[in-house]
Amino acid sequence: MKTTIKLDLLTTDRVTLMTTRTFEDQGQEYETPPHAKAYINSVDGRDELMAEVPEPYLSAVLAVWGEKPTVTPKELER
């Protein structure tokens, strides 16, 4: 099975990752519908991103996000 990840809507505050999987069955290729997951540049969001997103995608997101979270818990409540 092949997994394809695309970074979508990458800003300093958030990112959405689109994941599709391609598999082969009896010589025919099939692709799953894309699965989207959003991450927020908060303390918890960064922890979740680091636990779930493989390289080189993780480094690409963190390069845009910088070293510190930009979204605080109060902003998430809005």
Buried (B, 14 or more C-beta within 10 A) or exposed (E): EEEEBEBEEBEEBBBBBBBBBEEEEEEEEEEEEEEEEEBBBBEEBBEBBEEEBEEEBBEBBBEEBEEEBBBEEEEEEE
